[in-house]
Amino acid sequence: MCSACGFPTTQGHWSEAGAGDAHQRARARFIRARKLDAVLRRHGLTAHDDGLTPGIQISDRTGRVIIASDLREVWIAAEKLLGRAIDPLAP
């Protein structure tokens, strides 16, 4: 549990497996968030990772925010905010 925010600690993501130190892990995390943001913007949503909050903040244009702890939860949050199913692989 984080003493600053109260969130439970999270496991590392598989995409961080080659990271040798904390700086490289943070860089991988920000790259992943930027790629998710590019995909979600096509649906009117944004993805943001501030590096402090465990997870990725998914938000819509009205300001609603859901914090997703992993990729599975990102798509669940996106569908909840949109009110419809989305295909993250659709062009």
C-alpha positions in Angstrom: 0.0 0.0 0.0 1.3 3.4 -1.0 1.7 5.6 2.1 1.2 8.8 0.0 -2.0 7.9 -1.9 -3.4 4.8 -0.3 -3.5 2.7 -3.5 -2.2 -0.9 -3.3 1.1 -1.5 -5.0 0.8 -3.0 -8.5 2.8 -5.7 -10.3 5.0 -4.6 -13.1 3.7 -4.9 -16.7 5.1 -7.5 -19.1 6.3 -4.7 -21.4 8.7 -3.6 -18.7 10.5 -7.0 -18.6 13.7 -5.7 -20.3 13.9 -2.6 -18.1 17.1 -2.6 -16.0 16.3 0.1 -13.6 13.5 2.3 -12.3 14.1 5.0 -14.9 13.7 2.5 -17.8 10.6 1.0 -16.2 9.1 4.5 -15.9 10.0 5.2 -19.5 8.3 2.0 -20.6 5.2 3.0 -18.6 4.9 6.4 -20.2 5.4 5.0 -23.7 2.6 2.4 -23.1 0.3 5.2 -21.9 1.1 7.4 -24.9 0.2 4.5 -27.3 -3.0 3.8 -25.4 -3.9 7.5 -25.6 -3.4 7.4 -29.4 -5.8 4.5 -29.7 -8.4 5.9 -27.3 -8.5 9.4 -28.8 -10.1 7.8 -31.9 -13.0 7.1 -29.6 -13.1 10.4 -27.9 -11.3 9.2 -24.8 -7.9 9.9 -23.3 -5.3 7.8 -21.4 -2.9 9.5 -19.0 -0.3 8.1 -16.7 1.2 10.7 -14.3 3.8 8.3 -12.9 2.5 8.6 -9.4 -1.0 7.1 -9.4 -0.9 3.3 -9.8 -2.6 2.7 -13.1 -3.8 4.6 -16.1 -6.4 7.3 -15.9 -9.0 6.9 -18.7 -11.2 9.9 -19.2 -14.0 11.2 -21.5 -14.7 14.7 -22.8 -17.1 15.4 -19.9 -14.3 14.9 -17.3 -15.3 11.4 -16.0 -12.3 9.4 -15.0 -11.7 5.7 -14.3 -8.4 4.4 -13.1 -7.4 1.1 -14.8 -4.8 -1.0 -13.2 -4.0 -3.1 -16.3 -4.7 -3.4 -20.0 -7.8 -5.5 -19.5 -9.2 -2.8 -17.2 -8.4 -0.1 -19.8 -10.8 -1.6 -22.3 -13.5 -2.2 -19.7 -13.2 1.4 -18.5 -13.3 2.7 -22.1 -16.4 0.7 -22.8 -18.0 1.9 -19.6 -17.3 5.6 -20.4 -18.5 5.2 -24.0 -21.5 3.1 -23.1 -20.7 0.7 -26.0 -18.3 -1.9 -27.0 -15.1 -0.9 -28.8 -12.5 -2.9 -30.7 -9.0 -1.7 -29.9 -7.7 -3.3 -33.0 -10.1 -1.6 -35.4 -8.4 0.8 -37.8 
